[in-house]
Amino acid sequence: MHTSFEIPNGEETVMVELTVKEAMALSGGIRFRPESKVALNAKKKVQKVLENKMMPHGDHRRSLDV
């Protein structure tokens, strides 16, 4: 069974500033050492931008500083 849902304003663009290393880590083209936090930092940046876009008034359910 396939369930789909509509993402409000899903076609809008967002801007995320990433380093080249972070972009490479997210693209899956390069793997960094496990102790490297490059991919984790990049994911946090993207998540923060999405949370700010979807909940602009600070109604975030959890903190990114985990």
PLY file of the C-alpha trace (Angstrom):
ply
format ascii 1.0
element vertex 66
property float x
property float y
property float z
element edge 65
property int vertex1
property int vertex2
end_header
0.00 0.00 0.00
1.45 3.34 -1.04
0.55 6.39 1.02
1.33 9.83 -0.32
0.86 13.24 1.21
1.10 16.81 0.03
4.00 18.95 1.23
2.81 22.54 1.52
4.88 24.83 -0.72
6.96 21.81 -1.71
8.10 23.42 -4.95
9.57 26.52 -3.29
13.34 26.88 -3.22
15.55 27.19 -0.16
19.14 28.34 0.14
21.67 26.33 2.13
25.31 27.34 2.30
27.56 24.26 2.30
31.29 23.79 1.97
32.50 21.74 -0.99
33.24 18.87 1.41
29.73 19.04 2.88
28.14 19.02 -0.58
30.27 16.05 -1.57
29.31 14.19 1.59
25.59 14.77 0.98
25.78 13.81 -2.68
27.06 10.38 -1.70
29.98 10.64 -4.07
32.67 10.66 -1.38
32.84 8.96 1.99
34.75 10.63 4.77
36.32 8.99 7.80
33.71 7.83 10.32
35.02 10.26 12.94
34.64 13.15 10.49
31.54 15.22 11.11
31.36 16.64 7.58
28.18 14.80 6.58
26.57 15.32 9.99
27.22 19.08 9.87
25.83 19.30 6.34
22.67 17.42 7.32
22.19 19.72 10.31
22.46 22.79 8.07
19.86 21.42 5.67
17.57 20.38 8.52
17.82 23.82 10.13
16.89 25.58 6.88
13.94 23.24 6.36
12.70 23.71 9.91
12.95 27.49 9.57
11.06 27.33 6.27
8.31 25.00 7.52
8.00 26.52 11.02
9.19 30.14 10.76
7.89 31.15 14.20
10.22 28.92 16.21
7.81 26.05 16.88
10.59 23.51 16.44
9.94 20.23 18.20
13.53 19.32 18.85
16.84 21.09 18.90
19.60 20.53 16.35
22.20 20.74 19.08
21.97 17.03 19.91
0 1
1 2
2 3
3 4
4 5
5 6
6 7
7 8
8 9
9 10
10 11
11 12
12 13
13 14
14 15
15 16
16 17
17 18
18 19
19 20
20 21
21 22
22 23
23 24
24 25
25 26
26 27
27 28
28 29
29 30
30 31
31 32
32 33
33 34
34 35
35 36
36 37
37 38
38 39
39 40
40 41
41 42
42 43
43 44
44 45
45 46
46 47
47 48
48 49
49 50
50 51
51 52
52 53
53 54
54 55
55 56
56 57
57 58
58 59
59 60
60 61
61 62
62 63
63 64
64 65
